[in-house]
Amino acid sequence: MKVKNILKFLTACSVLLLLGSCNNNTDAEDIFNKTPTERLNEQKSELKDALLASEFGWKAVYFTDDTQLGGYTHLFKFSADGKVQMASDFDDDTAVYQSDYSIALGSTVSLLFETYNRIHLLSDSNSYPTTALRGKGYLGDFQFLYYGQENGDILFKSNRLVRDIRFVKATAQDWADLSKNLVTEENLVGNINSPLYKLLEINDGANVKKYDFSFSSITRFAVAKSIDAGSSEAISVGVGYTPTSIVLSPALEVGSQKLSNFVYDAATSSFTATGTGGVTASIKYSNAPLVLTDDYKVALPAAGSPTNAFGYIAANLANAPTNSPLCIQLLNEINASLPATQKVNRVQITFAPGGIADIMYSFTGGRATVYHRVTVTEDAVNKTIILKNSFWHNGSAIVTAPALLKNIDDKLLDPKGLYVIKESFRIQFVNTIYTFSGASSSFRITTYAFQ
């Protein structure tokens, strides 16, 4: 190469890092013979040809930000007239919709979804999964920067947070089975009767470690905390769905291996990823909290101590993620049986010294408050409290047990007791959150502590 071309060569190579390395003099001379516009137009044609080349289009699991959100599967079928057929598992609408796309030229070539379709659900600032993302939506993009091709896949980066996005060739089965992703979600979340607790169990081929696994279906994000005494280790991952498995991002690192695809086993209701040399990782249900604590002792105030009260307030806690589906169903059943102006607005348990407590049920719309007086005993082995019936009253006289409260009250008087957990999060106010969970059911209610 001539000396006078060296600076020009180096500059051109740095500009074209996105397109590939300058490997020899022939490549370099080719670079010098083309203008930037010509090279971009070549890329544009290359991307257009690739988008149209797959018979059944393309599939991408888009993790917009796997430090706080999970992945969303999208299917795309592009046509030469600038139309794209699109479907996604963002919600329970997995139908196919048509919109417009284009290949845009700027500093690089990009795929632009011009008119509204399923991909825009991730970038809508008015739709956000948590208050922390208010005004930010799901941090998604509808313009992807083209970075080339690898093993038949198309490589992009998102424009907003610079996330890698890989388009893989879709199949006819991918389109037919997209709705099954939502079944996988149901299997992970569980149904109304599923155990409340989940654990992540990692086997590195020699040792097994367990983590308390907490998953939010709203954000598709999970946090697994080590149950080892004194350990603060936590694993945070985004979760995406396939018809038969969940996909974690970032991948779970076990030794030198990375595990990301966890296949569902209906017989055990578990998800398992399998490596080599005995390495596995599983997400399983547990019927009891993984770590039993003395939190339940707040329900047993000592003689001479003030009462301890814990209240579910519907206006503030109805949407708490720690209310179990069974709890929500039972509260909804009560409300459905009442006149339109009346609703349950509070369920409060007040524990007094001497092993007695009152469960208070109050309502909107002028309906009288009612109390269930119970005895409280300790199960020190299982670290639960057991509530047993004494009588019902209205604050001044004994009354008949209200039939509409029987189902929820029975769960609070679980014969095997209640687990009591002091939670680490807050909801709207500074009050500590406690949850009360049935030891033999999937009932769990969220309360504020009032002491």
Secondary structure, 3 states (H helix, E strand, C coil): CCHHHHHHHHHHHHHHHHCCCCCCHHHHHHHHCCCHHHHHHHHHHHHHHHHHHCCCCEEEEEECCCCCCCEEEEEEEECCCCEEEEEECCCCCCCCEEEEEEEEECCCEEEEECCCCHHHHHCCCCCCCCHHHCCCCCCCCCEEEEEEEECCEEEEEECCCCCEEEEEECCHHHHHHCCHHHHHHHHHHCCCCCCCEEEEEEEECCCEEEEEEEEECCCCEEEEEECCCCCCCEEEEEEEECCCEEEEEEEEEECCEEEEEEEEECCCCEEEEECCCCEEEEEEEECCCCCCCCHHHHHCCCCCCCCEEEEEEHHHHCCCCCCCHHHHHHHHHHHHHCCCCCCEEEEEEEEECCCEEEEEEEECCCCCCEEEEEEEEEECCCCEEEEEEEEEECCCCEECCCHHHHHHHHHHCCCCCEEEEECCCCCCCCCCEEEEEECCCCCEEEEEECC
